Amino acid sequence: MSEEDLPLQPIQLNVRDITVVKTQDLLKDMYETYPNFGWPGKEDNNNGEEDIEELMLFNKMVVFDLIDVDLTLSLGAGYELLVPVQKFGMKVDLEIGYGGKIDRGSVRFCGPSLRVWYVTDTRKLYISFMKKPNIIPNFNVNADRGNGDFAFMDFTEESSTLDDVVERVLCDFGPGLRGPQDSSSTTKNTNKSTTAAAVNNDRVPPEGRTIE
């Protein structure tokens, strides 16, 4: 069986460059440019600049930027993902993949700048979007109740707003990426106890956070 015949195609990943973030540049982002973002090593541990410098100096925290990340996940031609859905006593299978003018379902992620942290003591990895990512869907969704497919819908960058919704959610995981109109679930779900605790500590809730 060739790669073309596989249900899931090999992941395509390209990164134009990888740069190590200098300590002074990291501190500037954390304490001057975007002080209210939930940076690793700052929000969780209440570390000051000296603590971050020490972590970087002794390689207890390594930080680097991935420049122009291009990632594509693709199904094989003619393949679909089957998602069973049962609601109100009715069973429907959602079929995601090829259909209509789309012969190979895929999702492409383009990230101009991703920042990655690795903390050796905790063995934790953090990721943040330093620039707004771009999601490019290219798949068909239809429903099947056992009597044939119906309700066909193409999800592409031009034909749907799915990519815009996902991009707005991902912007919560990057500093300074949310506009005044953007307020995704991770922002809305900040509860009263979190807000009260922040006020008592003379702090505001973080304006976004990293993926851990």
N, CA, C and O of each residue as an XYZ file, in Angstrom:
848
protein
N       0.852     -1.198      0.000
C       0.000      0.000      0.000
C       0.886      1.246      0.000
O       1.773      1.380      0.843
N       0.648      2.143     -0.932
C       1.428      3.375     -1.017
C       0.877      4.409     -0.048
O      -0.213      4.240      0.499
N       1.640      5.488      0.162
C       1.188      6.559      1.054
C      -0.121      7.161      0.572
O      -0.946      7.568      1.389
N      -0.328      7.226     -0.738
C      -1.541      7.816     -1.295
C      -2.777      7.023     -0.917
O      -3.882      7.564     -0.915
N      -2.604      5.732     -0.592
C      -3.744      4.878     -0.270
C      -4.047      4.847      1.223
O      -5.036      4.236      1.628
N      -3.226      5.488      2.053
C      -3.427      5.478      3.495
C      -4.619      6.345      3.887
O      -4.842      7.390      3.275
N      -5.397      5.931      4.905
C      -6.538      6.748      5.358
C      -6.099      8.124      5.870
O      -6.752      9.131      5.595
N      -4.993      8.159      6.612
C      -4.434      9.409      7.123
C      -3.090      9.633      6.469
O      -2.177      8.818      6.601
N      -2.976     10.731      5.770
C      -1.744     11.031      5.048
C      -0.643     11.485      6.014
O      -0.949     11.979      7.099
N       0.624     11.326      5.642
C       1.716     11.808      6.496
C       1.563     13.295      6.812
O       1.205     14.094      5.946
N       1.836     13.645      8.050
C       1.735     15.047      8.460
C       2.789     15.874      7.723
O       3.964     15.512      7.681
N       2.351     16.975      7.151
C       3.268     17.876      6.458
C       3.592     19.046      7.380
O       2.701     19.808      7.756
N       4.858     19.189      7.741
C       5.278     20.252      8.653
C       6.514     20.938      8.106
O       7.525     20.299      7.813
N       6.414     22.248      7.974
C       7.556     23.054      7.545
C       7.734     24.216      8.519
O       6.765     24.876      8.894
N       8.973     24.459      8.924
C       9.314     25.591      9.795
C      10.478     26.322      9.136
O      11.533     25.734      8.900
N      10.280     27.610      8.839
C      11.327     28.349      8.126
C      12.556     28.585      8.988
O      13.683     28.524      8.497
N      12.342     28.858     10.285
C      13.491     29.156     11.135
C      13.132     28.915     12.595
O      11.967     28.994     12.984
N      14.148     28.620     13.394
C      14.007     28.483     14.847
C      15.044     29.380     15.503
O      16.241     29.260     15.241
N      14.570     30.283     16.361
C      15.485     31.216     17.028
C      15.326     31.116     18.540
O      14.210     31.034     19.053
N      16.447     31.123     19.243
C      16.426     31.120     20.703
C      16.115     32.534     21.194
O      16.730     33.502     20.746
N      15.166     32.647     22.109
C      14.756     33.954     22.628
C      15.755     34.405     23.700
O      16.033     33.672     24.649
N      16.282     35.602     23.538
C      17.224     36.146     24.509
C      16.490     36.565     25.777
O      15.319     36.944     25.746
N      17.207     36.487     26.882
C      16.601     36.795     28.175
C      16.028     38.208     28.200
O      14.912     38.407     28.679
N      16.772     39.196     27.692
C      16.297     40.584     27.747
C      15.049     40.781     26.882
O      14.176     41.575     27.230
N      14.961     40.062     25.757
C      13.775     40.167     24.902
C      12.562     39.529     25.581
O      11.451     40.052     25.498
N      12.782     38.398     26.250
C      11.691     37.732     26.962
C      11.167     38.598     28.095
O       9.956     38.740     28.263
N      12.082     39.179     28.876
C      11.671     40.028     29.997
C      10.925     41.266     29.507
O       9.973     41.706     30.152
N      11.343     41.831     28.382
C      10.657     42.994     27.835
C       9.230     42.652     27.460
O       8.311     43.424     27.735
N       9.035     41.487     26.826
C       7.678     41.054     26.475
C       6.837     40.824     27.726
O       5.663     41.194     27.766
N       7.443     40.209     28.755
C       6.701     39.823     29.959
C       6.329     41.003     30.848
O       5.225     41.050     31.390
N       7.246     41.955     31.001
C       7.041     42.991     32.010
C       6.782     44.384     31.435
O       6.373     45.286     32.167
N       7.018     44.570     30.124
C       6.801     45.889     29.534
C       5.741     45.871     28.433
O       4.753     46.602     28.505
N       5.949     45.034     27.419
C       5.055     45.068     26.271
C       3.696     44.451     26.570
O       2.662     45.033     26.241
N       3.695     43.258     27.201
C       2.430     42.555     27.492
C       2.424     42.082     28.948
O       2.452     40.877     29.199
N       2.389     43.002     29.906
C       2.509     42.614     31.320
C       1.312     41.831     31.858
O       1.442     41.140     32.868
N       0.149     41.924     31.205
C      -1.050     41.266     31.726
C      -1.308     39.895     31.119
O      -2.323     39.264     31.413
N      -0.397     39.434     30.274
C      -0.554     38.103     29.699
C      -0.068     37.057     30.698
O       0.836     37.328     31.489
N      -0.660     35.867     30.666
C      -0.295     34.800     31.611
C       0.960     34.069     31.177
O       0.888     32.935     30.704
N       2.109     34.708     31.335
C       3.373     34.118     30.895
C       3.792     32.961     31.793
O       3.572     33.028     33.002
N       4.391     31.897     31.246
C       4.935     30.819     32.072
C       6.034     31.342     32.992
O       6.880     32.139     32.586
N       6.002     30.880     34.231
C       7.017     31.305     35.182
C       6.692     32.608     35.881
O       7.364     32.978     36.844
N       5.657     33.319     35.407
C       5.287     34.590     36.026
C       3.949     34.473     36.739
O       3.859     34.715     37.943
N       2.913     34.104     36.000
C       1.571     34.049     36.584
C       1.426     32.896     37.569
O       0.794     33.040     38.615
N       2.025     31.729     37.223
C       1.851     30.563     38.084
C       2.649     30.669     39.379
O       2.162     30.299     40.448
N       3.871     31.173     39.280
C       4.761     31.156     40.434
C       5.032     32.536     41.017
O       5.792     32.666     41.976
N       4.414     33.572     40.442
C       4.627     34.943     40.907
C       6.108     35.319     40.907
O       6.561     36.070     41.770
N       6.845     34.806     39.957
C       8.272     35.116     39.870
C       8.500     36.544     39.417
O       7.707     37.100     38.657
N       9.593     37.138     39.889
C      10.000     38.443     39.419
C      11.012     38.303     38.299
O      11.338     37.192     37.883
N      11.511     39.436     37.808
C      12.452     39.417     36.696
C      13.726     38.654     37.053
O      14.272     37.934     36.217
N      14.205     38.808     38.304
C      15.428     38.120     38.700
C      15.252     36.611     38.656
O      16.171     35.886     38.274
N      14.060     36.130     39.051
C      13.801     34.694     39.044
C      13.805     34.149     37.623
O      14.348     33.075     37.365
N      13.194     34.896     36.695
C      13.165     34.477     35.300
C      14.581     34.457     34.728
O      14.952     33.540     33.996
N      15.367     35.478     35.069
C      16.761     35.530     34.600
C      17.552     34.323     35.090
O      18.356     33.757     34.349
N      17.321     33.935     36.334
C      18.038     32.786     36.890
C      17.632     31.492     36.180
O      18.477     30.649     35.881
N      16.331     31.344     35.914
C      15.859     30.154     35.199
C      16.509     30.058     33.826
O      16.909     28.977     33.393
N      16.611     31.204     33.141
C      17.206     31.226     31.802
C      18.717     31.001     31.874
O      19.284     30.300     31.035
N      19.367     31.596     32.877
C      20.820     31.525     32.996
C      21.294     30.091     33.188
O      22.302     29.680     32.611
N      20.563     29.329     34.003
C      20.969     27.962     34.309
C      20.214     26.932     33.455
O      20.164     25.747     33.782
N      19.629     27.421     32.350
C      18.929     26.543     31.399
C      17.821     25.723     32.048
O      17.504     24.621     31.602
N      17.235     26.279     33.111
C      16.077     25.622     33.709
C      14.800     25.949     32.939
O      13.778     25.282     33.098
N      14.875     26.990     32.098
C      13.771     27.325     31.205
C      14.367     27.717     29.855
O      15.138     28.673     29.758
N      14.006     26.978     28.832
C      14.497     27.240     27.484
C      13.339     27.787     26.659
O      12.249     27.215     26.655
N      13.578     28.903     25.957
C      12.516     29.560     25.193
C      13.004     29.793     23.763
O      14.098     30.315     23.552
N      12.192     29.405     22.790
C      12.568     29.645     21.397
C      11.327     29.923     20.559
O      10.219     29.512     20.903
N      11.534     30.622     19.464
C      10.460     30.984     18.544
C      10.548     30.145     17.275
O      11.623     29.988     16.696
N       9.406     29.608     16.850
C       9.294     28.919     15.571
C       8.717     29.914     14.569
O       7.620     30.435     14.769
N       9.447     30.174     13.504
C       9.053     31.189     12.530
C       8.430     30.531     11.296
O       8.996     29.603     10.718
N       7.260     31.027     10.907
C       6.543     30.548      9.719
C       6.314     29.044      9.767
O       6.860     28.288      8.963
N       5.490     28.625     10.731
C       5.116     27.217     10.854
C       3.965     26.928      9.890
O       2.968     27.649      9.869
N       4.112     25.878      9.100
C       3.091     25.482      8.125
C       2.805     23.996      8.337
O       3.626     23.143      8.000
N       1.619     23.692      8.903
C       1.267     22.321      9.271
C      -0.021     21.921      8.567
O      -1.010     22.651      8.625
N      -0.020     20.759      7.895
C      -1.210     20.266      7.204
C      -1.532     18.846      7.661
O      -0.676     17.962      7.626
N      -2.780     18.638      8.091
C      -3.309     17.316      8.420
C      -4.305     16.945      7.332
O      -5.230     17.709      7.052
N      -4.128     15.792      6.720
C      -4.935     15.454      5.556
C      -5.365     13.993      5.587
O      -4.582     13.111      5.940
N      -6.620     13.750      5.214
C      -7.099     12.392      5.001
C      -6.742     11.949      3.587
O      -6.447     12.776      2.724
N      -6.770     10.646      3.357
C      -6.548     10.137      2.022
C      -7.743     10.444      1.129
O      -8.845     10.704      1.613
N      -7.513     10.412     -0.170
C      -8.590     10.670     -1.129
C      -9.706      9.641     -0.956
O      -9.457      8.436     -0.959
N     -10.942     10.131     -0.805
C     -12.092      9.241     -0.682
C     -12.364      8.744      0.722
O     -13.280      7.946      0.922
N     -11.576      9.204      1.725
C     -11.773      8.764      3.108
C     -12.559      9.805      3.908
O     -12.518     11.002      3.622
N     -13.278      9.306      4.924
C     -14.052     10.175      5.804
C     -13.852      9.741      7.256
O     -13.570      8.577      7.540
N     -14.004     10.699      8.164
C     -14.101     10.404      9.588
C     -15.573     10.271      9.937
O     -16.384     11.121      9.568
N     -15.918      9.204     10.649
C     -17.316      8.957     11.012
C     -17.527      9.323     12.472
O     -16.869      8.773     13.356
N     -18.445     10.251     12.725
C     -18.731     10.700     14.088
C     -20.191     10.401     14.412
O     -21.077     11.096     13.915
N     -20.471      9.376     15.241
C     -21.858      9.067     15.609
C     -22.441     10.139     16.525
O     -21.801     10.562     17.489
N     -23.647     10.567     16.219
C     -24.345     11.569     17.034
C     -25.749     11.056     17.311
O     -26.460     10.640     16.395
N     -26.143     11.087     18.576
C     -27.493     10.657     18.937
C     -28.157     11.734     19.770
O     -27.663     12.108     20.834
N     -29.282     12.228     19.276
C     -29.996     13.296     19.970
C     -31.487     13.135     19.732
O     -31.925     12.844     18.620
N     -32.264     13.330     20.801
C     -33.721     13.189     20.742
C     -34.111     11.816     20.200
O     -35.070     11.690     19.439
N     -33.361     10.791     20.599
C     -33.673      9.440     20.181
C     -33.344      9.115     18.740
O     -33.693      8.037     18.258
N     -32.677     10.025     18.038
C     -32.341      9.810     16.629
C     -30.821      9.693     16.475
O     -30.064     10.535     16.958
N     -30.397      8.629     15.789
C     -28.976      8.403     15.572
C     -28.600      8.873     14.162
O     -29.207      8.472     13.170
N     -27.587      9.728     14.108
C     -27.098     10.253     12.837
C     -25.585     10.144     12.832
O     -24.928     10.424     13.835
N     -25.038      9.736     11.700
C     -23.595      9.696     11.540
C     -23.132     10.917     10.754
O     -23.569     11.142      9.625
N     -22.239     11.707     11.363
C     -21.624     12.813     10.634
C     -20.382     12.277      9.932
O     -19.523     11.658     10.560
N     -20.296     12.517      8.640
C     -19.173     12.056      7.840
C     -18.349     13.265      7.418
O     -18.834     14.146      6.708
N     -17.094     13.293      7.865
C     -16.223     14.446      7.654
C     -15.048     14.031      6.780
O     -14.309     13.108      7.121
N     -14.881     14.704      5.668
C     -13.761     14.375      4.786
C     -14.019     14.843      3.377
O     -14.090     16.042      3.108
N     -14.163     13.869      2.462
C     -14.369     14.228      1.064
C     -15.858     14.381      0.779
O     -16.700     13.937      1.560
N     -16.170     15.010     -0.344
C     -17.552     15.198     -0.767
C     -17.670     16.447     -1.604
O     -16.887     17.384     -1.443
N     -18.644     16.472     -2.497
C     -18.815     17.633     -3.371
C     -17.588     17.815     -4.249
O     -17.171     16.890     -4.946
N     -17.014     19.006     -4.213
C     -15.823     19.306     -5.002
C     -14.532     18.961     -4.266
O     -13.438     19.158     -4.795
N     -14.662     18.440     -3.033
C     -13.488     18.130     -2.222
C     -13.241     16.628     -2.245
O     -14.076     15.845     -1.793
N     -12.093     16.233     -2.774
C     -11.777     14.802     -2.838
C     -10.836     14.347     -1.732
O     -10.603     13.149     -1.568
N     -10.295     15.295     -0.973
C      -9.372     14.959      0.112
C      -9.541     15.985      1.226
O      -9.149     17.141      1.068
N     -10.121     15.574      2.350
C     -10.332     16.495      3.459
C      -9.037     16.840      4.158
O      -8.189     15.973      4.371
N      -8.878     18.115      4.518
C      -7.645     18.532      5.185
C      -7.875     19.797      5.999
O      -8.850     20.522      5.801
N      -6.954     20.036      6.912
C      -6.916     21.279      7.689
C      -5.473     21.757      7.697
O      -4.558     20.990      7.997
N      -5.273     23.027      7.366
C      -3.927     23.595      7.330
C      -3.803     24.699      8.379
O      -4.684     25.548      8.518
N      -2.703     24.668      9.102
C      -2.417     25.682     10.117
C      -1.159     26.440      9.715
O      -0.117     25.836      9.459
N      -1.260     27.765      9.660
C      -0.111     28.614      9.352
C       0.115     29.572     10.521
O      -0.735     30.410     10.822
N       1.260     29.440     11.167
C       1.580     30.297     12.306
C       2.819     31.114     12.023
O       3.917     30.560     11.959
N       2.674     32.438     11.849
C       3.850     33.281     11.562
C       4.910     33.229     12.653
O       6.105     33.329     12.375
N       4.458     33.070     13.916
C       5.428     33.036     15.014
C       4.822     32.316     16.215
O       3.837     32.769     16.799
N       5.428     31.186     16.571
C       5.017     30.426     17.755
C       6.160     30.443     18.757
O       7.309     30.178     18.404
N       5.838     30.756     20.012
C       6.857     30.730     21.060
C       6.657     29.484     21.914
O       5.541     29.162     22.322
N       7.764     28.793     22.175
C       7.723     27.540     22.925
C       8.637     27.652     24.143
O       9.782     28.089     24.032
N       8.115     27.252     25.312
C       8.891     27.208     26.554
C       9.019     25.756     26.996
O       8.087     24.965     26.848
N      10.167     25.420     27.531
C      10.308     24.132     28.211
C      10.969     24.377     29.554
O      12.078     24.907     29.624
N      10.274     23.986     30.628
C      10.784     24.162     31.987
C      11.275     22.800     32.471
O      10.489     21.862     32.607
N      12.575     22.697     32.729
C      13.174     21.389     33.025
C      12.734     20.816     34.369
O      12.542     19.606     34.491
N      12.571     21.677     35.385
C      12.212     21.185     36.715
C      10.838     20.527     36.723
O      10.646     19.486     37.352
N       9.887     21.134     36.026
C       8.516     20.612     36.009
C       8.237     19.739     34.797
O       7.212     19.060     34.728
N       9.177     19.763     33.824
C       9.009     19.020     32.566
C       7.723     19.428     31.841
O       7.022     18.604     31.255
N       7.448     20.708     31.902
C       6.257     21.227     31.243
C       6.636     21.992     29.982
O       7.662     22.671     29.923
N       5.775     21.861     28.974
C       5.962     22.556     27.700
C       4.818     23.535     27.511
O       3.656     23.190     27.726
N       5.148     24.758     27.108
C       4.141     25.792     26.892
C       4.273     26.313     25.460
O       5.370     26.378     24.904
N       3.135     26.682     24.878
C       3.128     27.234     23.518
C       2.246     28.479     23.501
O       1.178     28.508     24.112
N       2.707     29.496     22.797
C       1.930     30.729     22.638
C       2.058     31.228     21.208
O       3.097     31.071     20.567
N       0.976     31.836     20.721
C       0.996     32.435     19.386
C       1.412     33.890     19.521
O       0.680     34.695     20.096
N       2.585     34.235     18.994
C       3.067     35.603     19.085
C       2.486     36.474     17.973
O       2.500     37.701     18.072
N       1.981     35.847     16.926
C       1.255     36.538     15.865
C       0.021     35.722     15.528
O      -0.001     34.512     15.751
N      -0.996     36.362     14.998
C      -2.270     35.690     14.752
C      -2.097     34.535     13.767
O      -1.555     34.725     12.679
N      -2.560     33.328     14.146
C      -2.446     32.184     13.239
C      -3.542     32.205     12.176
O      -4.540     32.916     12.302
N      -3.337     31.425     11.147
C      -4.300     31.317     10.051
C      -4.698     29.854      9.900
O      -3.840     28.992      9.710
N      -5.994     29.571      9.982
C      -6.523     28.225      9.829
C      -7.209     28.124      8.468
O      -8.048     28.957      8.125
N      -6.846     27.096      7.695
C      -7.428     26.921      6.355
C      -8.097     25.546      6.285
O      -7.425     24.544      6.041
N      -9.431     25.489      6.500
C     -10.131     24.209      6.405
C     -10.425     23.858      4.952
O     -10.589     24.742      4.111
N     -10.489     22.579      4.671
C     -10.835     22.122      3.329
C     -11.441     20.720      3.438
O     -10.790     19.722      3.131
N     -12.690     20.668      3.879
C     -13.345     19.369      4.023
C     -14.858     19.530      3.874
O     -15.403     20.629      3.972
N     -15.511     18.401      3.635
C     -16.961     18.352      3.476
C     -17.565     17.613      4.664
O     -16.988     16.649      5.168
N     -18.722     18.070      5.100
C     -19.459     17.395      6.169
C     -20.855     17.056      5.655
O     -21.539     17.904      5.082
N     -21.265     15.823      5.861
C     -22.636     15.438      5.537
C     -23.156     14.499      6.609
O     -22.389     13.980      7.420
N     -24.452     14.286      6.605
C     -25.096     13.424      7.592
C     -25.648     12.181      6.913
O     -26.002     12.199      5.734
N     -25.715     11.102      7.683
C     -26.218      9.837      7.159
C     -27.036      9.142      8.239
O     -26.524      8.851      9.321
N     -28.324      8.873      7.943
C     -29.194      8.148      8.877
C     -29.352      6.690      8.470
O     -30.218      5.985      8.987
N     -28.511      6.241      7.540
C     -28.600      4.864      7.087
C     -29.316      4.706      5.765
O     -29.350      3.617      5.193
N     -29.887      5.794      5.281
C     -30.622      5.747      4.011
C     -29.983      6.650      2.958
O     -30.661      7.134      2.052
N     -28.691      6.870      3.081
C     -28.017      7.756      2.143
C     -27.628      9.076      2.780
O     -28.177      9.453      3.815
N     -26.692      9.776      2.173
C     -26.177     11.035      2.696
C     -27.119     12.194      2.405
O     -27.823     12.201      1.396
N     -27.120     13.182      3.314
C     -27.887     14.411      3.104
C     -27.199     15.550      3.850
O     -26.241     15.331      4.590
N     -27.693     16.750      3.648
C     -27.173     17.955      4.333
C     -25.680     18.135      4.082
O     -24.900     18.262      5.025
N     -25.288     18.147      2.824
C     -23.884     18.359      2.467
C     -23.476     19.808      2.743
O     -24.233     20.738      2.466
N     -22.273     19.986      3.290
C     -21.767     21.336      3.519
C     -20.243     21.335      3.402
O     -19.560     20.547      4.055
N     -19.723     22.228      2.561
C     -18.276     22.385      2.427
C     -17.768     23.409      3.439
O     -18.381     24.456      3.642
N     -16.645     23.092      4.065
C     -15.981     24.028      4.964
C     -14.631     24.378      4.353
O     -13.683     23.594      4.411
N     -14.561     25.564      3.770
C     -13.315     26.067      3.206
C     -13.104     27.491      3.712
O     -13.979     28.055      4.368
N     -11.959     28.062      3.411
C     -11.663     29.422      3.858
C     -12.618     30.423      3.248
O     -12.915     31.450      3.857
N     -13.109     30.132      2.033
C     -13.991     31.065      1.336
C     -15.468     30.824      1.633
O     -16.262     31.763      1.593
N     -15.854     29.570      1.933
C     -17.275     29.231      2.006
C     -17.842     29.198      3.419
O     -19.054     29.054      3.580
N     -17.009     29.326      4.445
C     -17.517     29.265      5.813
C     -16.737     30.204      6.710
O     -15.684     30.721      6.336
N     -17.280     30.415      7.912
C     -16.612     31.263      8.911
C     -15.961     30.424     10.000
O     -15.515     30.964     11.013
N     -15.902     29.101      9.804
C     -15.318     28.227     10.810
C     -13.891     28.626     11.136
O     -13.497     28.645     12.302
N     -13.112     28.945     10.101
C     -11.715     29.311     10.333
C     -11.602     30.582     11.158
O     -10.702     30.704     11.989
N     -12.521     31.547     10.934
C     -12.486     32.794     11.699
C     -12.778     32.541     13.173
O     -12.153     33.139     14.048
N     -13.742     31.641     13.445
C     -14.096     31.323     14.826
C     -12.919     30.660     15.535
O     -12.579     31.027     16.659
N     -12.296     29.679     14.870
C     -11.157     28.978     15.479
C      -9.995     29.936     15.711
O      -9.331     29.867     16.746
N      -9.747     30.825     14.759
C      -8.645     31.784     14.896
C      -8.881     32.716     16.081
O      -7.942     33.051     16.803
N     -10.143     33.140     16.289
C     -10.436     34.021     17.424
C     -10.191     33.297     18.747
O      -9.700     33.894     19.705
N     -10.536     32.003     18.796
C     -10.285     31.228     20.016
C      -8.786     31.098     20.266
O      -8.329     31.259     21.397
N      -8.021     30.807     19.216
C      -6.574     30.646     19.359
C      -5.891     31.937     19.787
O      -4.827     31.904     20.403
N      -6.507     33.083     19.458
C      -5.924     34.369     19.843
C      -5.891     34.553     21.355
O      -5.142     35.389     21.860
N      -6.703     33.772     22.089
C      -6.633     33.820     23.547
C      -5.325     33.249     24.065
O      -4.976     33.454     25.227
N      -4.598     32.537     23.216
C      -3.345     31.910     23.620
C      -2.138     32.662     23.064
O      -1.094     32.072     22.785
N      -2.302     33.973     22.910
C      -1.207     34.813     22.460
C      -1.352     36.214     23.017
O      -2.478     36.678     23.198
N      -0.253     36.909     23.298
C      -0.320     38.254     23.882
C      -0.689     39.310     22.851
O      -0.112     39.361     21.765
N      -1.651     40.147     23.199
C      -2.005     41.291     22.361
C      -2.684     40.940     21.060
O      -2.703     41.766     20.147
N      -3.247     39.738     20.933
C      -3.867     39.333     19.673
C      -5.363     39.578     19.639
O      -5.954     39.631     18.561
N      -5.984     39.726     20.794
C      -7.426     39.944     20.829
C      -7.749     41.402     20.605
O      -7.154     42.291     21.214
N      -8.717     41.639     19.707
C      -9.226     42.990     19.524
C     -10.350     43.239     20.500
O     -10.757     42.320     21.211
N     -10.873     44.470     20.555
C     -11.966     44.782     21.479
C     -13.202     43.930     21.234
O     -13.963     43.660     22.162
N     -13.411     43.496     19.963
C     -14.606     42.736     19.633
C     -14.432     41.253     19.893
O     -15.413     40.509     19.884
N     -13.204     40.805     20.125
C     -12.944     39.384     20.303
C     -13.096     39.020     21.767
O     -12.438     39.596     22.633
N     -13.957     38.073     22.035
C     -14.151     37.601     23.401
C     -14.611     36.163     23.341
O     -15.812     35.891     23.326
N     -13.670     35.245     23.306
C     -14.014     33.838     23.181
C     -14.320     33.245     24.544
O     -14.272     33.930     25.566
N     -14.638     31.943     24.538
C     -15.112     31.297     25.753
C     -14.099     31.345     26.878
O     -14.483     31.447     28.043
N     -12.799     31.271     26.557
C     -11.812     31.273     27.621
C     -11.798     32.594     28.360
O     -11.393     32.645     29.522
N     -12.238     33.677     27.703
C     -12.324     34.975     28.350
C     -13.637     35.100     29.116
O     -13.650     35.580     30.249
N     -14.742     34.671     28.505
C     -16.056     34.838     29.106
C     -16.229     34.006     30.368
O     -17.014     34.362     31.247
N     -15.488     32.882     30.460
C     -15.689     31.977     31.563
C     -14.903     32.360     32.809
O     -14.857     31.584     33.764
N     -14.291     33.526     32.823
C     -13.620     34.006     34.026
C     -14.681     34.301     35.080
O     -15.477     35.223     34.906
N     -14.706     33.525     36.181
C     -15.799     33.639     37.141
C     -15.530     34.705     38.187
O     -14.453     35.299     38.245
N     -16.551     34.928     39.017
C     -16.485     36.017     39.984
C     -15.395     35.791     41.014
O     -14.738     36.738     41.445
N     -15.194     34.508     41.423
C     -14.180     34.253     42.442
C     -12.784     34.569     41.924
O     -11.945     35.081     42.665
N     -12.529     34.261     40.636
C     -11.231     34.583     40.047
C     -11.016     36.080     40.012
O      -9.936     36.570     40.342
N     -12.062     36.816     39.606
C     -11.970     38.272     39.535
C     -11.754     38.875     40.918
O     -10.942     39.784     41.088
N     -12.490     38.359     41.907
C     -12.363     38.884     43.267
C     -10.971     38.637     43.816
O     -10.388     39.505     44.465
N     -10.430     37.431     43.551
C      -9.085     37.119     44.021
C      -8.061     38.036     43.387
O      -7.100     38.446     44.038
N      -8.261     38.357     42.127
C      -7.329     39.240     41.435
C      -7.369     40.631     42.022
O      -6.331     41.273     42.182
N      -8.579     41.108     42.348
C      -8.719     42.442     42.928
C      -8.051     42.496     44.292
O      -7.365     43.466     44.615
N      -8.252     41.436     45.108
C      -7.658     41.398     46.438
C      -6.142     41.397     46.382
O      -5.482     41.876     47.304
N      -5.590     40.862     45.309
C      -4.140     40.822     45.155
C      -3.608     41.977     44.326
O      -2.443     41.981     43.926
N      -4.481     42.973     44.067
C      -4.105     44.135     43.259
C      -3.613     43.715     41.879
O      -2.709     44.335     41.320
N      -4.212     42.657     41.334
C      -3.856     42.188     40.007
C      -5.112     42.067     39.173
O      -6.209     41.878     39.698
N      -4.940     42.180     37.863
C      -6.054     41.947     36.958
C      -5.936     40.542     36.405
O      -4.832     40.003     36.327
N      -7.068     39.927     36.013
C      -6.977     38.584     35.429
C      -6.112     38.623     34.179
O      -6.131     39.612     33.446
N      -5.352     37.557     33.923
C      -4.468     37.535     32.750
C      -5.249     37.745     31.455
O      -6.333     37.190     31.276
N      -4.693     38.540     30.568
C      -5.302     38.765     29.254
C      -4.784     37.690     28.307
O      -3.938     37.959     27.453
N      -5.295     36.476     28.461
C      -4.855     35.351     27.687
C      -3.796     34.548     28.422
O      -3.275     34.982     29.449
N      -3.484     33.385     27.894
C      -2.517     32.498     28.536
C      -1.915     31.585     27.478
O      -2.359     31.564     26.330
N      -0.905     30.837     27.881
C      -0.272     29.911     26.962
C      -1.006     28.568     26.969
O      -1.806     28.289     27.862
N      -0.721     27.751     25.967
C      -1.194     26.365     25.960
C      -0.174     25.541     26.724
O       1.021     25.588     26.435
N      -0.659     24.780     27.710
C       0.255     24.005     28.572
C       0.119     22.520     28.258
O       0.798     21.695     28.869
